[in-house]
Amino acid sequence: MNTLTVYRLGQVEYEDGLQLMKLFGETRRQGLCGDVLLLLEHPPVLTLGRAAKRENVVADDARLAQEHIGLFQTDRGGDVTYHGPGQLVGYPIFLLPEHRQDVRRYVRDVEQCMHRTLAEYGLSSVTIPKWPGVWLGGEATRDARKIAAIGVHLARWLTSHGFALNVNTHLEHFQLIVPCGIREAGVTSLQRELGHPVPMAEVEQKVARHFADVFELQLAEGPPPTRTVSVTLLQGEGADTRVLLLRRRPHRGGFWQIVTGRMEPGESPREAAARELFEETGLRADVVDLDYRHAFAVGTTVPPRLVEENAFAARCDAGFEVRLGDEHDAFEWVDVPTALERLPFRGLREGVERALQRGARDVRG
């Protein structure tokens, strides 16, 4: 029996999720791994499938910016949908065997995994032929409400994208769109149907088990990501705020970044952030936890190298003299737009933005 390795990744930026699908897809294609199921949550984002109509995004760009909701065009099937915290997103990266090489069967099998999961919570779900996804209620009874979206992509029988199951999702954000272009019905979640929040880890376990059963695979847990930290170091106030950027040496990539580094055994994230700040800049300071933890792939290696990073912030006085460590060959204090333009990874840019939102006014070097 072939294996299904499940990776439970927590929060993943949407563009990082696209990169993970690409890297795991290449890994699967090269035979360096078996089938993979990525389980994760995205920050608030709208995604447009190949059949999407832009008018099905009801909110204008200003409203999306105000709500901090991104907008992405994708190569999956379907129209527009919403992803956000509390929604379980699953990306099956399967190389379908010959006897399963049927697109309609694959979609039905993914739907079956949703049906079986929902049944464990006492919910009887259905599919409605003219509307994609997994539903509660029925079209004829006028109480149809979508609980899971399905949007897949297949290339030479390698699958990507997948499903989005509303667990404890902020359903009000669906008002920003016409979900999947369907105006006649609403959306719901496990939390709304059951009347209480549902532990995400519990739902992940059930979904993974049903994917293994439906696709006749032996379930295995993926190794945990490497734990890392980032620290945004700020100087100045208001419009004069500057962000410290460090340039990695050429053999380490040569790109600009904020302070980053691995956690050492036995360290807490906060301890690791304070240590990395000192090692890379010479500053001893308290660090502020930005409540931002996300997973991503470092670089483009195959198989992908997974990292889970906690973001922190710190502040120093204008007279502080940076002392570089061995990993970097240059530093600059830059304004915020320049920092956001130079940083190559969404997670680092998000760390800077959160540092600015939270400030670090009470932190002094």
N, C-alpha and C positions, 0 to 999 in steps of 0.2 A: 504493500500500500504506500502511495506517495504521501509526503508530509505537507501540512499546512502550518507555517510558522506565523504566529500572531505577534505583532508589535503594538503594545499599548503606549501611545506616545504623548497623551495629554494634549496640551494646546500646541498647535502648529500654525504658523502664518500661512496664508493660502498659497503664496508663491513658493514657499518652502515645501508645501505639500505637492505642488506640481513637480518640483525637482525630485522629491522622494519617489514619486511614481515613475519618473523617467529613469532614475538610477536603479531602482529595484526591477524595473522592466528590463533594462539591459542586463542586469545580473541574472534574471530568470532566463532571458533569451540565450545567454552564454552557458547556461547549465551550472552556474555557480551557486544556485540555491534552488529549493523547491518552490511550490506556490506560497504566496505571502498574503496576509491580510493585515493592512494597516488600519488601526482604530485610533481615532483622534477627535479633537474639537478644533474648530477654527474661530478666530476672532470674527466679529460681525463683517460679513462680506456678501455681495450679490454676485452671482455667476450667470453668464449667458451661454446657453448651449447653442449648438449649430442651427437649431430651428427658432432661436429666440427673436422676438420682436422688441425693439428698443422701447416702444410705447408701453410695454408691459412693466417697465420700471416707472412707477407712478411718481416717485420722489424726484425732484430736480437735483442737479449737482450740488447746489448750496445746502440742501437738506441732508444729502448723503455726507457731505463734509462735516456738517454740524453734528451728525450722529456718529462720525468717525467710522463710516461704513465704506469699504472698498468696492470696486466694480471691475469684474474680469470677464473677458471673452475666453471661452474654452472650446476644446474639440470634442466634448461629450455630446450625447444626444439630448434632446429636450429643449425647453424654453428657459425662462429665468427662474432661479430659485435663490433661497437665502440660507446661509450658514452662519452659525453663531454659537456662543457658549451654551452648554446644556443640550446641545444636539450632537448625537453620536454619528460621526462621519466614518464610513468604511470604504477603503480602497482595496478591493481584491486585485492582486497582481498574479493572474493565473495564466499559464500556457495550456490552453484547453487540449485535452487528448482528442484523438480522432473521433471517438464515439460521442463526444460532447460538442463537436464543432458545428453548432447551430445557434445563431444569434438569439432567436426567439426562445429556445430552450434555456440559454444562459440567463436571459432576463427573468424567465419564469422561475428558475432555480434561485436567483437572488431574492425575488419576491417571496418564495417559499421560506427562505431563512427568516424574513421579516414576519411572515404569518406565524411560524412556529415560536418565535420569540414573544410576540404579542399574546399568543395563546397561553403562555406561562403566566401572564398577568390577568388571565380571564377575559381577554379581549378577542373578539371574533372579527378578523380583518378580511377584506375582500379586495379583488382587483376589479376595476370598471373598464371594460374594453376601450371605450373612447377617451379615457383619461389615464395618463401614466401614473405610476406610483402605487402605494398601498393605502387602503382606505378603511375607515370605520363607517358604519351606516351604509346606506345605499342610495343610488341615484333616484330610484322610484319613490323612496320615502322622504326625499328632499332633506335628509339629514347627513348627507355625505360630507365627511371631513377627512382631509389627508393627514396621515400621521407619518408617512415616510415617502421621500422622493427617490426615484430611481433614475440615474443617468449614467450610461456606460459608453465606453469606447473600446473597440476591438481592432487590432492591426495584426494581420497574419495569426489570428487566434490568441494573441496576447491581450489580456484585458487590462483596463485601467478605469479610473473614476469608479463609480459604484452607487452607494446609497447614503441617505441622510435621514436618520431616525430621530424624530422629536422626542426627547426624553424630558428634560426640564427647560425647554427652549423658551426664550422671551418671545412669545407669539405676536406681540404688538409690532415687531419689526416686519412681519409679513404684510402689514398694511402699506409698506413702502413699494410693494410690487403686486402684480397679478400672478400669484404663484403658478408656475408652469403654464401661464396663459389661460387659466381656468377661472372664469368670473362667477360661475354658478355654484361654487362650493367653497367651504372654508378649510381651515387647518386646525389641528389639535396636537396634543402631546400626551405622553404617558402621565405626566403630572396632572394635567387637566382632567383626564379621564378617570384617574384613580383618586384624585383629591389630595395628593401629597407628593412631595419630591421623591424621586427614585434614585438610589445610588448608581452612579454611572458605571462603576466597576462591576456591579452585579449585572447590568445590562450587557456590558462588554463580554462577560463570561458566557452568558447565554447565547449571544450572537455568534461568538467564536465556535462554540460547541455545535450550533446548528449548521454553520458553514462547513465544518468538518464532516458532519453527518450527510448533508445534502450532496456535497461534492465528493464523498467517499474518500476522505483524506484523514491521515493520522495527525492529530492536533499536537503542536509543540509551541512552547513559549519562546519568543525571541529574547536574546540577551538584553539587559537594560542598557540604555545609552550611557556614554561617558558624562559625568557631571562636571559642568563648568560654570564660571561666573563672568559677568561683565560689570564694569564700573564706569559711569559717565562722570568725569571730573569737570566741574564748572568753576568759572571765575567771573566776577562782575555781576551786575544786576540789570534787569530790564533789557532795553535795547543794546546795552553794552555787554551782555552776557557772552562769554566765550567758552568754547568746548575744547578740551585737549584731545588732539588726534596724534596717534603714534603710527609711524610707518614701519611695517615689518621689513626685515632684511630680505634681499632678493631671493635667497634660497628658502625663505619662509613665505613667499608669495608676493612680497613687495607692495601690498595694498595698505591703505590707511584704516585704522581701527581705533576704538576706544580701548581702555584697559580690559584685557580678557585673560583667562587662564583656567587651568584645571583645578578641581578640588583635590586635596590630598586625603589619604585615608584618615578617618577620624575627625576631619574638619566639618564644621557647619558651613553653609553657604556664606554667612556673614563673616566668619573667620577667614575663609578663603578669599573673599573680596578685599578685606583689609590687608591681607598678606600680599596679594597680587598688586594692589595699589602701591604698596611700599616698594616691592621688588621692581616694578616697571617705571615708577616715577620718583621714588625716594620720599614720598609723602606718607606720614603716619597720621591717620585721621579716622574718625568714625565714619561709617557708611550707612546710607539710608536704603532700606529694602523697598524696592519699587513694586512689589507684588506682581512681578511679571516673570513667568517661568514658561519656557517654550522649548520645543524640540526641533531639530533640523539636521541636515547632512552637511558635514564639513567637506568642502571641496567637491570634486567630481569623481572620486575613486569608486571602483566597482569591485566588490560589494561596497555599498555606502557605509561611511563611518558616522554613526549616529551620536548626537550630543544633546543633552538637556541643560539649558542655561538659565541661571537666576540673575536678574538684573538689579544693580545697585547704583547709587549716586553718592558723590561727595563734593565738597567745595573747598577751595583754598583761597588764600589772600593773593592780591596782585603781585606781591613781592616774592612769591614762592619760585624757587629755581628747580626746574625739572632735572632729574638725574636718570638718564635712560638705563635700562637693563640690557642684557645681551640680545634680546629678541628683536630690538628695534634700532634703526640707524638715524632717525630724525623725528622731530616733534614740531607741532604748530598749534598755537591757540587761534582758533578760527571762529567766525560768527556762526550762528545756528544754521542759516541756509547753506553755507559752505560745508558744514559738517554733514548735513543730511545728503548733500549732493555727492560727497566723497565716499561715504560709508557704503560698502558694496552689498551689505546684507540687511534684509528687512528687520531682523531682530535687533541689530545694533541701532538702526534708525529709530525703532520703537523705544529702545532704552533711552536714547537721547530725548525723545519727545515726552516720555513719562517723567524723566528727570526734570524737565522744564515745567511740566504741569504740577508736579509735586513740590518743585523747588528743592533746595537743600539748605534753606536759610539758616537753620540752627546748627549746621555742620561747619566746623572750622578746622583747618589744618594746623 
